[in-house]
């Protein structure tokens, strides 16, 4: 990715700017246990998936429209003179959404508690500058629950956060990254143009709900959690996922433990898989090709080319997939997806 280059106020200098944004949301069936009841009864609500492209200047409006749970926006700039960085700076911050609960015709709003944004001093050399920002908070709605350490019972909601990293290079390159995050909810990451390019690979509601509270174990207590990140799926895969999950026939759900195989190269197969949660590796002829995460569609080649699996797919983490038949998907879309995957294999 390249940083934007607006006009410089000094002719001898070039100013390079870029940004990275995370948007966090709760997908359907992501919540477990008794906490799931209000969502199933319509008192609370799951979230629709964010769009593949957002207007990063409209985050406040998205928050006010209840389109995400929280967001983190990191913007940064450098000034370059004679190939060397001579000045730099950053801006941005976090936005935490309120919780809206519906009791019949009445709506109760619990205002969220946003924590101070954390911005360590940037790491700057003559050729690059790396900026980091952590943003988050906790929902305002009470969440009485047992937790894994003293005091063993909590009333306030668990802490949520993302840690974003952005490296700007003197040659114009920009490297955005999701460096850390809570295991709940889902986090999507957008580049300077507002295009989604990465996602958190898995959700662990139980670990988050019973293990994250107070400052201990959070960035505000000097401890972050690394994020398991995968590349974002294509726009075509997003369309196919809608067909699989919201079409006429409800897909069957399948779960895999880490290390188990979803498919093995050469085996027969007549099903299509949509990754709902977790991360899988793809291997062809013993060569690792990719790691796939939520939103990826797998298995179309077997449906189109004689019913045999063309790759070995193994779970790197606990995985949940939706299983669909070829009859549920437009055959033209499957051919287009297969052609896209062939191009990826040739890289």
Secondary structure, DSSP 8 states (H G I E B T S, - for coil): -B-B----SSTT-EEEEEEEEEEEE--TT---GGGHHHHHTTSS-------SB--GGGHHHHHHTT--SEEEEEEEEEEEETTEEEEEEEEEEEEE--EEEEETTEEEEE--EE---B----EE-SSEEEEEEEEEEE-SS---EE-SSTTSEE-S--EEEEEEEEEEETTSBEEEEEEEE-SSSEEEEE-TTSBEEEEE----HHHHHHH--SSTTSGGGT---B--EEE---HHHHHHHHHHHHSSS--EEEEE-TT-EEE-TTSB--EEEEEEES-EEEEETTEEEEEE-TT-EE-HHHHHTTSB--SEEEESS-EEEEEEEGGGS-HHHHHHHHHHHHHHHH-
